């Protein structure tokens, strides 16, 4: 494989992994904040914590891929 393609793949994978971690952490923090209120809402009480965390991880993964592809696209356009 070409060296540029390998670096591109590593960049996309690393940004995706960071997005996955940040998204999961943000979803967990949001759920903890929601439950930490004196009177939590019904929506907050009915949410499954695992589903909410997985949704956050999925959104983080998509955001990481989108950010990395956008950054690579911008770099290639400037050359």
N, CA, C and O atoms as a GROMACS GRO file, in nm:
protein
  316
    1UNK      N    1   0.082  -0.118   0.000
    1UNK     CA    2   0.000   0.000   0.000
    1UNK      C    3   0.087   0.125   0.000
    1UNK      O    4   0.201   0.124   0.047
    2UNK      N    5   0.032   0.228  -0.052
    2UNK     CA    6   0.101   0.356  -0.054
    2UNK      C    7   0.108   0.412   0.088
    2UNK      O    8   0.017   0.392   0.168
    3UNK      N    9   0.215   0.482   0.117
    3UNK     CA   10   0.235   0.537   0.251
    3UNK      C   11   0.125   0.636   0.288
    3UNK      O   12   0.083   0.640   0.404
    4UNK      N   13   0.077   0.715   0.193
    4UNK     CA   14  -0.029   0.812   0.221
    4UNK      C   15  -0.159   0.743   0.259
    4UNK      O   16  -0.231   0.790   0.347
    5UNK      N   17  -0.190   0.632   0.194
    5UNK     CA   18  -0.313   0.558   0.224
    5UNK      C   19  -0.306   0.498   0.363
    5UNK      O   20  -0.405   0.498   0.436
    6UNK      N   21  -0.190   0.447   0.401
    6UNK     CA   22  -0.175   0.390   0.534
    6UNK      C   23  -0.193   0.499   0.641
    6UNK      O   24  -0.260   0.477   0.741
    7UNK      N   25  -0.132   0.615   0.618
    7UNK     CA   26  -0.148   0.725   0.713
    7UNK      C   27  -0.292   0.772   0.719
    7UNK      O   28  -0.342   0.805   0.827
    8UNK      N   29  -0.360   0.776   0.606
    8UNK     CA   30  -0.501   0.814   0.603
    8UNK      C   31  -0.584   0.717   0.686
    8UNK      O   32  -0.667   0.759   0.767
    9UNK      N   33  -0.562   0.588   0.667
    9UNK     CA   34  -0.637   0.487   0.742
    9UNK      C   35  -0.610   0.498   0.891
    9UNK      O   36  -0.702   0.489   0.972
   10UNK      N   37  -0.484   0.518   0.929
   10UNK     CA   38  -0.450   0.533   1.071
   10UNK      C   39  -0.514   0.659   1.130
   10UNK      O   40  -0.560   0.657   1.244
   11UNK      N   41  -0.517   0.765   1.054
   11UNK     CA   42  -0.578   0.889   1.100
   11UNK      C   43  -0.727   0.871   1.122
   11UNK      O   44  -0.782   0.914   1.223
   12UNK      N   45  -0.794   0.807   1.028
   12UNK     CA   46  -0.938   0.783   1.040
   12UNK      C   47  -0.968   0.691   1.157
   12UNK      O   48  -1.062   0.716   1.233
   13UNK      N   49  -0.890   0.586   1.173
   13UNK     CA   50  -0.912   0.493   1.283
   13UNK      C   51  -0.888   0.560   1.418
   13UNK      O   52  -0.965   0.540   1.512
   14UNK      N   53  -0.782   0.639   1.428
   14UNK     CA   54  -0.753   0.704   1.556
   14UNK      C   55  -0.859   0.809   1.590
   14UNK      O   56  -0.900   0.819   1.705
   15UNK      N   57  -0.903   0.887   1.492
   15UNK     CA   58  -1.009   0.985   1.518
   15UNK      C   59  -1.141   0.916   1.555
   15UNK      O   60  -1.216   0.965   1.639
   16UNK      N   61  -1.167   0.804   1.492
   16UNK     CA   62  -1.288   0.728   1.523
   16UNK      C   63  -1.284   0.674   1.665
   16UNK      O   64  -1.384   0.678   1.737
   17UNK      N   65  -1.168   0.624   1.705
   17UNK     CA   66  -1.153   0.571   1.841
   17UNK      C   67  -1.169   0.681   1.945
   17UNK      O   68  -1.234   0.661   2.048
   18UNK      N   69  -1.111   0.797   1.919
   18UNK     CA   70  -1.126   0.909   2.012
   18UNK      C   71  -1.272   0.952   2.018
   18UNK      O   72  -1.324   0.979   2.126
   19UNK      N   73  -1.338   0.959   1.903
   19UNK     CA   74  -1.479   0.995   1.900
   19UNK      C   75  -1.565   0.894   1.975
   19UNK      O   76  -1.661   0.932   2.042
   20UNK      N   77  -1.530   0.768   1.965
   20UNK     CA   78  -1.603   0.663   2.035
   20UNK      C   79  -1.593   0.681   2.186
   20UNK      O   80  -1.693   0.673   2.257
   21UNK      N   81  -1.473   0.706   2.233
   21UNK     CA   82  -1.451   0.725   2.377
   21UNK      C   83  -1.519   0.852   2.428
   21UNK      O   84  -1.586   0.851   2.531
   22UNK      N   85  -1.500   0.960   2.354
   22UNK     CA   86  -1.559   1.088   2.397
   22UNK      C   87  -1.712   1.081   2.394
   22UNK      O   88  -1.778   1.132   2.484
   23UNK      N   89  -1.768   1.019   2.291
   23UNK     CA   90  -1.913   1.007   2.281
   23UNK      C   91  -1.972   0.924   2.394
   23UNK      O   92  -2.074   0.960   2.452
   24UNK      N   93  -1.908   0.812   2.425
   24UNK     CA   94  -1.955   0.728   2.536
   24UNK      C   95  -1.944   0.798   2.669
   24UNK      O   96  -2.034   0.789   2.753
   25UNK      N   97  -1.834   0.868   2.689
   25UNK     CA   98  -1.814   0.942   2.814
   25UNK      C   99  -1.914   1.055   2.828
   25UNK      O  100  -1.969   1.078   2.936
   26UNK      N  101  -1.939   1.126   2.720
   26UNK     CA  102  -2.035   1.237   2.724
   26UNK      C  103  -2.177   1.185   2.753
   26UNK      O  104  -2.251   1.247   2.829
   27UNK      N  105  -2.213   1.074   2.692
   27UNK     CA  106  -2.346   1.017   2.717
   27UNK      C  107  -2.360   0.972   2.862
   27UNK      O  108  -2.464   0.993   2.924
   28UNK      N  109  -2.255   0.911   2.915
   28UNK     CA  110  -2.258   0.868   3.055
   28UNK      C  111  -2.265   0.988   3.149
   28UNK      O  112  -2.338   0.984   3.248
   29UNK      N  113  -2.190   1.093   3.119
   29UNK     CA  114  -2.192   1.214   3.202
   29UNK      C  115  -2.330   1.281   3.197
   29UNK      O  116  -2.379   1.330   3.299
   30UNK      N  117  -2.390   1.282   3.079
   30UNK     CA  118  -2.524   1.341   3.066
   30UNK      C  119  -2.626   1.263   3.148
   30UNK      O  120  -2.714   1.321   3.212
   31UNK      N  121  -2.615   1.132   3.145
   31UNK     CA  122  -2.707   1.048   3.222
   31UNK      C  123  -2.686   1.067   3.371
   31UNK      O  124  -2.783   1.074   3.447
   32UNK      N  125  -2.560   1.076   3.415
   32UNK     CA  126  -2.532   1.099   3.557
   32UNK      C  127  -2.584   1.235   3.602
   32UNK      O  128  -2.634   1.248   3.714
   33UNK      N  129  -2.570   1.335   3.517
   33UNK     CA  130  -2.620   1.468   3.551
   33UNK      C  131  -2.773   1.467   3.558
   33UNK      O  132  -2.832   1.531   3.645
   34UNK      N  133  -2.835   1.395   3.468
   34UNK     CA  134  -2.981   1.386   3.466
   34UNK      C  135  -3.033   1.318   3.593
   34UNK      O  136  -3.133   1.361   3.651
   35UNK      N  137  -2.965   1.213   3.636
   35UNK     CA  138  -3.009   1.141   3.755
   35UNK      C  139  -2.969   1.211   3.884
   35UNK      O  140  -3.024   1.182   3.990
   36UNK      N  141  -2.874   1.303   3.878
   36UNK     CA  142  -2.826   1.371   3.997
   36UNK      C  143  -2.913   1.488   4.041
   36UNK      O  144  -2.887   1.547   4.146
   37UNK      N  145  -3.014   1.521   3.964
   37UNK     CA  146  -3.102   1.633   3.996
   37UNK      C  147  -3.197   1.590   4.108
   37UNK      O  148  -3.225   1.471   4.123
   38UNK      N  149  -3.246   1.685   4.185
   38UNK     CA  150  -3.336   1.654   4.298
   38UNK      C  151  -3.464   1.587   4.248
   38UNK      O  152  -3.512   1.492   4.311
   39UNK      N  153  -3.520   1.634   4.138
   39UNK     CA  154  -3.641   1.573   4.082
   39UNK      C  155  -3.616   1.539   3.935
   39UNK      O  156  -3.640   1.622   3.848
   40UNK      N  157  -3.568   1.416   3.907
   40UNK     CA  158  -3.542   1.379   3.767
   40UNK      C  159  -3.672   1.365   3.688
   40UNK      O  160  -3.776   1.330   3.744
   41UNK      N  161  -3.665   1.392   3.560
   41UNK     CA  162  -3.783   1.384   3.474
   41UNK      C  163  -3.814   1.237   3.443
   41UNK      O  164  -3.731   1.149   3.465
   42UNK      N  165  -3.934   1.214   3.393
   42UNK     CA  166  -3.973   1.078   3.356
   42UNK      C  167  -3.886   1.024   3.243
   42UNK      O  168  -3.851   0.906   3.242
   43UNK      N  169  -3.852   1.111   3.149
   43UNK     CA  170  -3.767   1.069   3.037
   43UNK      C  171  -3.632   1.020   3.088
   43UNK      O  172  -3.576   0.922   3.037
   44UNK      N  173  -3.580   1.089   3.187
   44UNK     CA  174  -3.451   1.053   3.245
   44UNK      C  175  -3.460   0.917   3.316
   44UNK      O  176  -3.369   0.835   3.305
   45UNK      N  177  -3.567   0.895   3.386
   45UNK     CA  178  -3.581   0.770   3.461
   45UNK      C  179  -3.609   0.650   3.372
   45UNK      O  180  -3.575   0.538   3.408
   46UNK      N  181  -3.670   0.671   3.257
   46UNK     CA  182  -3.707   0.561   3.169
   46UNK      C  183  -3.597   0.520   3.072
   46UNK      O  184  -3.610   0.417   3.006
   47UNK      N  185  -3.491   0.598   3.062
   47UNK     CA  186  -3.383   0.566   2.970
   47UNK      C  187  -3.300   0.449   3.021
   47UNK      O  188  -3.268   0.441   3.140
   48UNK      N  189  -3.266   0.358   2.930
   48UNK     CA  190  -3.175   0.249   2.963
   48UNK      C  191  -3.032   0.303   2.954
   48UNK      O  192  -2.992   0.352   2.848
   49UNK      N  193  -2.956   0.295   3.061
   49UNK     CA  194  -2.821   0.354   3.059
   49UNK      C  195  -2.730   0.291   2.953
   49UNK      O  196  -2.649   0.362   2.892
   50UNK      N  197  -2.742   0.163   2.929
   50UNK     CA  198  -2.657   0.097   2.830
   50UNK      C  199  -2.691   0.146   2.689
   50UNK      O  200  -2.602   0.172   2.609
   51UNK      N  201  -2.820   0.157   2.659
   51UNK     CA  202  -2.862   0.204   2.528
   51UNK      C  203  -2.817   0.349   2.506
   51UNK      O  204  -2.770   0.384   2.398
   52UNK      N  205  -2.830   0.431   2.609
   52UNK     CA  206  -2.789   0.572   2.598
   52UNK      C  207  -2.638   0.582   2.575
   52UNK      O  208  -2.594   0.666   2.497
   53UNK      N  209  -2.560   0.499   2.643
   53UNK     CA  210  -2.415   0.500   2.625
   53UNK      C  211  -2.377   0.454   2.485
   53UNK      O  212  -2.289   0.513   2.422
   54UNK      N  213  -2.441   0.348   2.436
   54UNK     CA  214  -2.411   0.297   2.302
   54UNK      C  215  -2.450   0.400   2.196
   54UNK      O  216  -2.379   0.415   2.097
   55UNK      N  217  -2.562   0.469   2.215
   55UNK     CA  218  -2.601   0.574   2.122
   55UNK      C  219  -2.496   0.686   2.120
   55UNK      O  220  -2.460   0.736   2.014
   56UNK      N  221  -2.448   0.724   2.237
   56UNK     CA  222  -2.344   0.827   2.244
   56UNK      C  223  -2.215   0.782   2.177
   56UNK      O  224  -2.149   0.862   2.111
   57UNK      N  225  -2.180   0.656   2.195
   57UNK     CA  226  -2.060   0.603   2.132
   57UNK      C  227  -2.076   0.601   1.980
   57UNK      O  228  -1.981   0.631   1.907
   58UNK      N  229  -2.193   0.566   1.933
   58UNK     CA  230  -2.218   0.566   1.789
   58UNK      C  231  -2.209   0.704   1.729
   58UNK      O  232  -2.151   0.722   1.622
   59UNK      N  233  -2.267   0.802   1.797
   59UNK     CA  234  -2.259   0.938   1.748
   59UNK      C  235  -2.116   0.991   1.752
   59UNK      O  236  -2.073   1.064   1.663
   60UNK      N  237  -2.042   0.953   1.856
   60UNK     CA  238  -1.901   0.993   1.864
   60UNK      C  239  -1.818   0.930   1.754
   60UNK      O  240  -1.728   0.993   1.698
   61UNK      N  241  -1.850   0.806   1.722
   61UNK     CA  242  -1.779   0.736   1.614
   61UNK      C  243  -1.805   0.807   1.481
   61UNK      O  244  -1.711   0.831   1.404
   62UNK      N  245  -1.928   0.839   1.454
   62UNK     CA  246  -1.961   0.909   1.329
   62UNK      C  247  -1.898   1.048   1.325
   62UNK      O  248  -1.851   1.092   1.220
   63UNK      N  249  -1.896   1.116   1.438
   63UNK     CA  250  -1.834   1.248   1.443
   63UNK      C  251  -1.684   1.238   1.419
   63UNK      O  252  -1.626   1.322   1.350
   64UNK      N  253  -1.620   1.136   1.475
   64UNK     CA  254  -1.477   1.118   1.455
   64UNK      C  255  -1.443   1.087   1.310
   64UNK      O  256  -1.346   1.141   1.256
   65UNK      N  257  -1.521   1.000   1.249
   65UNK     CA  258  -1.498   0.968   1.107
   65UNK      C  259  -1.520   1.092   1.021
   65UNK      O  260  -1.441   1.121   0.931
   66UNK      N  261  -1.629   1.163   1.047
   66UNK     CA  262  -1.657   1.284   0.970
   66UNK      C  263  -1.549   1.389   0.984
   66UNK      O  264  -1.511   1.454   0.887
   67UNK      N  265  -1.501   1.407   1.106
   67UNK     CA  266  -1.396   1.506   1.129
   67UNK      C  267  -1.266   1.467   1.059
   67UNK      O  268  -1.200   1.552   0.999
   68UNK      N  269  -1.231   1.341   1.065
   68UNK     CA  270  -1.106   1.299   1.002
   68UNK      C  271  -1.115   1.306   0.850
   68UNK      O  272  -1.020   1.349   0.784
   69UNK      N  273  -1.226   1.266   0.795
   69UNK     CA  274  -1.242   1.274   0.650
   69UNK      C  275  -1.244   1.420   0.605
   69UNK      O  276  -1.184   1.455   0.503
   70UNK      N  277  -1.310   1.506   0.681
   70UNK     CA  278  -1.311   1.648   0.648
   70UNK      C  279  -1.173   1.710   0.655
   70UNK      O  280  -1.137   1.792   0.571
   71UNK      N  281  -1.096   1.672   0.756
   71UNK     CA  282  -0.961   1.726   0.770
   71UNK      C  283  -0.872   1.680   0.655
   71UNK      O  284  -0.795   1.759   0.600
   72UNK      N  285  -0.881   1.553   0.620
   72UNK     CA  286  -0.801   1.500   0.510
   72UNK      C  287  -0.842   1.566   0.378
   72UNK      O  288  -0.757   1.600   0.296
   73UNK      N  289  -0.970   1.583   0.358
   73UNK     CA  290  -1.020   1.648   0.237
   73UNK      C  291  -0.965   1.790   0.226
   73UNK      O  292  -0.922   1.833   0.119
   74UNK      N  293  -0.966   1.863   0.338
   74UNK     CA  294  -0.916   2.000   0.340
   74UNK      C  295  -0.766   2.003   0.309
   74UNK      O  296  -0.720   2.090   0.235
   75UNK      N  297  -0.690   1.910   0.364
   75UNK     CA  298  -0.547   1.905   0.338
   75UNK      C  299  -0.521   1.876   0.192
   75UNK      O  300  -0.434   1.938   0.131
   76UNK      N  301  -0.594   1.781   0.134
   76UNK     CA  302  -0.574   1.747  -0.007
   76UNK      C  303  -0.616   1.862  -0.099
   76UNK      O  304  -0.557   1.879  -0.206
   77UNK      N  305  -0.715   1.939  -0.059
   77UNK     CA  306  -0.759   2.053  -0.141
   77UNK      C  307  -0.654   2.165  -0.141
   77UNK      O  308  -0.641   2.238  -0.240
   78UNK      N  309  -0.581   2.180  -0.031
   78UNK     CA  310  -0.481   2.287  -0.020
   78UNK      C  311  -0.353   2.253  -0.095
   78UNK      O  312  -0.274   2.343  -0.123
   79UNK      N  313  -0.330   2.128  -0.128
   79UNK     CA  314  -0.207   2.090  -0.198
   79UNK      C  315  -0.215   2.118  -0.345
   79UNK      O  316  -0.119   2.092  -0.418
   0.00000   0.00000   0.00000
